[in-house]
Every structure is written in C-alpha cells, then in structure tokens.
C-alpha cells in the first residue's frame, strides 16, 4: 500500500446523515478513482457489512470506520475511527450511549423552530432519516429547504441551527478519552476529523491535540472537504509537531450538498506519514 495516494477515509451514508446507500457510495468512490475507502457514519457501525461487501464486489480496498461526536472545550469535536473490529462490544455500547440523546435534542430544536413560525420540523425531518436514532441537523436542514425556509442546507445552518442561532440546541456527547479508547480498544486508529472547522482558540487547539495524543490518538485529517490550502499546510505541520499520521477524506454526504466529491481531494504532502500505513493489516 506504500504507493497508494487516493484514499477517501471519511464519508456518510443513509445509515447516518448521508443521502446515498453504502452500495452507491462504493460505486461512486470506485468511479472517482478511489483506491482505499472507508464509510464513517456518525456514531454508528450499521452500514459496515454492506460497505465491505460492496467494496469487495468492486475490487476496492476497504477500512471499517465511524465518526464519533465528542464534547471538548464546550463544543462538539469529531473523532474518526478507522480499521476497528466493527463487532467489538465495548465500541458498540459506547456508540449506542452517544446516540442516545439525539431524539431529545431534535425535539427541543423543533420546539425552538416552531416558536419562530416553523412548526412540525421534527416530524418533517423524519422523512429524510434512515435511522431515527441518528436524526441530526442535516435532516432538519433538508426539510427546511423543502418547505422554502432557506434556499439550500448551508443557508439553514447559517440562519437557524448553528451555535448562537435560534434553533440550535447543544448536546453532551462522549468524552474525548472515551471515544479514543473505544476505537483503539477495538484495534483501530483514532483520527481528529477536520480540525480546521472548530472554533477553538490556539490554546484550546493545542490542548485538544495534546489530550488526544495522550489518550492514544494517532492521526489527524489534513486533506478534507472543509479545509483550504492554509489548513493543509497547518495540519501537516501538526503531524510533525505531535507525531501524528495524516488522513485524507472528503466528508462526502450528498451529491447535492457536499463541496468535495469522493476521491477528488489533493494528495497528501510527502512530508507526512499516511494513516493507512498504520493500518495495512486491517485493510480488506
């Protein structure tokens, strides 16, 4: 795998908040030249067997994956797990606990939006949900676009459902150390997802990386859909500073909504160690 360059190790299916099936994602990845793929649904491993089977049928190398929501410094941070045993009981139990608060949060968001003159958003969003345990802001956004409350899902987030906006309700997720331990305990590698997205001060960001590394985290997304050129340079530098491997993943959710398609990111810089080199024995 040392010559591999086109890995896409971050995307979402209908099992969480994407719009395509695991099978359709595998086909799209293959068509776009992806050599190594991972499906990383939010707090869920229910699509892994389907994704593995689809990848095998296409001759596409595969790593198991998930994306775990954690609370850090008062915000939500995402940790991608790669190459885990997707039947590990401690990991599955942890993910079930993390999913547990989503319905209550969604109902509170719906109540807030109703007070703004947007009634029935929870019920409307359910039509976009493959797994009701995983109802999310993305499902709310799709319904609000459908009813004309915004022109696209990005506008929904800007107007209604990000921190400080009237429809946002915070949720207490897993602890950072717990998420990293669930992943590593199941034989996988933990990766900080899209760090350029988080509104952390430099001190808080340094604390995130330091604590993550102390808990056994081993990677960071350098190339990802939410990053620009400055982020590529910055987080490649963090790989050197913190002794982390670099990951690459589009964070693809939907052909209509995602800025970056599967497999179309720039290559990782030569100065970093690709995370898949830590996972060669786990590639299927």
N, C-alpha and C positions, 0 to 999 in steps of 0.2 A: 504493500500500500504506500510505499515511500514516494511513488511518482504521482499519486492521486492529488488532484487540485480542486476538482469540482465536487465538493461535499456540501450538502444542504442539510443542516442538522437542527433546524427549527422551523416547524410549520404546524398547522392546526386543521383538523377535520371536523365533520359534523358531530363527532363524539364530544367535542367541547364547543368552540365558538367559530369554527370554520364553516364554509358553505359546501365543500366538496367531500365526498366519501374518501376513506383511506385508499380505496382502489383507484379512484380518479386522480388523487394526489400522486400515487405511484406512477401512473401513466404520464402525468404532466412532468414529473421530475425526470423520468426517462427521456421523454421527448425533448426536454431542455438540456440534455447532456449531463445530468447529474450522475456521478459515479458512486457516491455513497450518500444514503438518505436516512433520515430519522423523522418519525412522526412524534411530535411533542405536545400532545393535547394537555390542556390545563388541568392539573390535579387529578389526572385520570389515565388509566392504562388500558381501558376497554377496547381501544382500536388496534392494539399491538398485534394480535394474531392475524387480523385482516391485513394490516400493513405488511407484515412479514411475508404472508402468503402471496400478496400481490407483487411485492418486490422479487420474491423468488421466481415467480412466473415470468417476470420481465428480465431476469438476469441482472437485477440491480442490487448491489451490496447494501446491507441494512444494519442499523443500530437501533435498539429499543430506545425509547425516550419519553420524557414527560417534562412539564414546566410547572414548578411548584411556586405558589404565591406565599411570600413571607412578609412579615412586618419588620421594618427596620427604620429607626430614627423617625418614627411617625408616618412613614409612607409605605406603600406596597412595592416590594422588590421581587423580581422573578429569578428563580434558580432552575436552570435546565439540568436534568439528569440524563445521562447517556450511557448505554451499554449495561443497564441493570437487568437483573432477573425480574421480569415483569410479573412473576407469580410470588415474589417474596412477601411473606405475610406482614412483616413489620412495615414495609413500604406501603402495601395496600391499606393497612389500618391507618397509617398516617395520612394518606391521601383522602380516605373516607372522612376523617376528622376535619381536614382542611375544607372539604366540600360542604361540610355540614351547615355553615352559616349563610350559604348563598341565597336560599329561598327567603329567609327572614330579611336579609339585606335588600333583595329585589322588591319585596312587598313595601318596605319603607321608602325605597326610591319611587315606586309607583304612587304611593300616597303623596309624596312631595310634589311630583309632577302633576297630580290631579289638582292640587292647590294652585298650580299655575294655569289651570284650564286645559290640561291634557289628561282626561280620565281614561281608565282602563288600559294603561300601558303594560302592566304586568300580564294581563290576560292576552293582550295583543302580541306581546313578545313571545309568548309560549309557542306560537305557530312556527317560530324560527329555531326552536330549541330541539335538538336531537335527544338530549338527556336532561330532563328537568332539574336534576341535581346540580347541573352546571350552568344554569341560567346566569347570564352575565350582562354587562353594559353593552357589549356588541349586539346582543339580541334586542335590547331596548332600542339601540340606535337604528337598527334595520326597520323596526316597527315605526319609529318616529319619522323616518324618511318616507315610509309607505303612506302615512297619513298627512304628509306635507308639512310637518313641523320644522323640517330643515331640508336643504337640497341634497345633502349627502351625509354619510355617517361621520365624517370629520367635523362637519358643522354641528351635528348633535353633540359630540363630545365637547366642542368649544363652548357651546351655549348652555348646556344642561348638566352634563354628567362627569365633569372632572372636578377635582378638589377646588372648593370655593364657589362652585356653581350651584344653583338651587336644587338640582336633582341628584346631587352626589351624596352618598352615604358611605362612610368608611367601614371597613370590615377588618376584624382582627384575625390575621392569618397565622400560619405556623411560625415558630421561631426559626431564625436562620440556622442555628446549630442543629435543630431537629431535622430540617429539610436536608442539610448536607449529610447528616448521619444516616437518614433513611436511604439516600442514594448510594452512599459508599458501602453501607451495610448490605446492600443488595448487589454488590460487585460492580457498581457503576462509577462514573466520574461526574462530579458536580461542577457546573459552569455558571458564572454570573451572566444572565441574559441582558442584552442591550443596555449596558451601564450608562451610555450617553443620554438615555431617556429620563433618568431620575433627577429630581430637583434636590440634589444634595450639595451642601457646602463642601469646599475642598477638604475640610477636617472630617466631615461625615463620610465622604467618599473614601478617604484614607482609612477610616475606622471600618467601613464595610469590607474593604479588601483585606485588611489585617485580620479581622474576625473571621471572615470566610476562609482564609488560608489556615488560621489556627484550628478551625473545625475540620479541616481535611479537604477543603475545596481545591480544585486543581486546574480550573480553566476559566476563561473569560471570552465572551463573544467580541471579536474585533470587527469582523465583517458581518453586518446585519442591516436589515432594511431601514432601521431608524437612525443609522449612523451616516455621517458625511465624511469627507476627506480628513478633516481635523480630528474627528473621533478615531478614524483608522490609525492615525499616527499616535494619538494619545494612548490608546489602549494597547497598541503593540508595544509601546514603551512600558506600560504597566505590566505586560507579560515579563519583560526583563526585570523590572523592579521587584516584583513579587514572586518571581519564579513560577509563573503560570503558563499553561499551554493556551493556544489561541483556537477559538472556534469560529465557524462560518455558518450562518443560517439566515434565510430570508425573512423569517417570521411571517410567512405567507398564510393568509386567511381566506382570500377570495379573489377571483379574477377581477371583480368589480371594485374591490375596496383596497387591495394591497398595492403599495407603491413599488414593491420589488417582487418579481416573479421568482419561482423556484429556480435555482441554479444560475441566476444572472448577476450575482454579486462579483466584484473584483476578487482576484485570487488573494490569498493571504500573503503578506510580505515574507521575504526569505529569512528575515531576522528572527522569526518566531518558530516555536515547535507546534505543529498542528495537533489538536487534541486527539485526532483519530490515531496518532502514533502511540498514544497511551492505551488504546482500545483495540489493537489489532486482533487480540484473541477473542474479542466479543463481537466482531463483525460477522454477520451471517450472509 
